């Protein structure tokens, strides 16, 4: 059976009814998606509403909300099961998971376990059918010593290589006054696994910033190591990514260079080759033209180059703050979508395809954001307003990618029409009444 290219990002009807999420005061949005080799898709979403009224459970239609939910979709796009957490169960029982962080990302571990990673470093494990919470590794935001010791973090993001290694980012306390900051890129060793009650050691391969003068021994995380000892103070990869990219690009330091830069989720180009998006300071007046690099690192932390061919102004990801790079480690490719184009590279960083969003029929791509690349070689694009996921099969020849995108966009229109007849959405809210809902 041919899989439909367009999937609805559904909201459990029971959750919407209980909290009147159709009201203008509330909102929800998908955050990230991953797929299995068999074609199942998992999507994590956030439900929010600012506080007000008398609070839960006295008036669930007015109370503050900060739910997360993960939905599993069959290959044909049918919602199968949803795990809801973060807020109390319908009977008032507290949630097993308190989502302190943000930046929700999913990963499928080799044994089928679903891993949810939240910044600054909380990781939570679910069974493949989403019916059980298998384990939690929480990390609080604060920087006081008592809060550091209270947490049991693992990673702020996780990507899985073809052999099952985990490519992670981790956070550090003591880098400033803002609590935990994502600062380390690390990898697990071959044959190690993340499981309930058991964290593999992560070997740090890159550090973003060196300002560690406020760190103490209490800030070290035993599972993140460098040179055989926990990362902390001067025991870290050096030179930093900030210095490496400044030298590599010939950029002057300071306010408009890589000073005070940040990084988004790394992605695996292979078992020992990774791409790390690094971007400079953002400004309230606009940041188009500011420095950025999609750096290529090997598993020893050596800078192998970057994804080439992007113009700092004409292809700037700062417009819309689209910094995601999705890599296909099975085929050695990388993809990026921002307001100016869809780009594809080979593993050596050479740009092979650029589809401009200024030309028809590709102007519609401005409404999508790139979420992930699937084991089948598809890229997953989320429509920001219509909450629909578009699967774009990538051809073997990357020169033909624009044709594949055009075909997918045409199928998106007809698929959306069919889904509207099936779900009858209001304000693009696709309510699911059929899938199992598990409140954790």
Secondary structure as UniProt FT lines:
FT   STRAND          6..8
FT   STRAND          10..12
FT   HELIX           13..19
FT   TURN            20..22
FT   TURN            24..25
FT   STRAND          26..35
FT   TURN            37..38
FT   STRAND          41..49
FT   TURN            53..54
FT   TURN            56..62
FT   STRAND          65..73
FT   TURN            75..76
FT   STRAND          79..85
FT   TURN            90..91
FT   STRAND          102..108
FT   TURN            110..111
FT   STRAND          114..119
FT   TURN            120..121
FT   STRAND          122..126
FT   TURN            128..129
FT   STRAND          133..137
FT   HELIX           145..150
FT   STRAND          157..160
FT   TURN            162..163
FT   STRAND          166..172
FT   STRAND          181..188
FT   TURN            190..191
FT   TURN            196..197
FT   STRAND          202..207
FT   TURN            213..214
FT   HELIX           217..219
FT   TURN            222..223
FT   STRAND          224..226
FT   TURN            227..228
FT   STRAND          229..230
FT   TURN            233..234
FT   HELIX           241..249
FT   TURN            255..260
FT   STRAND          262..263
FT   STRAND          267..268
FT   STRAND          273..279
FT   TURN            284..285
FT   TURN            288..289
FT   STRAND          292..298
FT   TURN            299..300
FT   STRAND          303..306
FT   TURN            312..315
FT   TURN            317..321
FT   STRAND          325..328
FT   TURN            329..332
FT   STRAND          333..338
FT   TURN            339..340
FT   STRAND          341..346
FT   TURN            347..348
FT   STRAND          351..356
FT   TURN            357..358
FT   TURN            360..361
FT   HELIX           362..367
FT   STRAND          368..373
FT   TURN            375..376
FT   STRAND          378..383
FT   TURN            384..386
FT   STRAND          388..393
FT   HELIX           398..400
FT   HELIX           401..423
FT   TURN            427..428
FT   STRAND          429..432
FT   STRAND          436..439
//
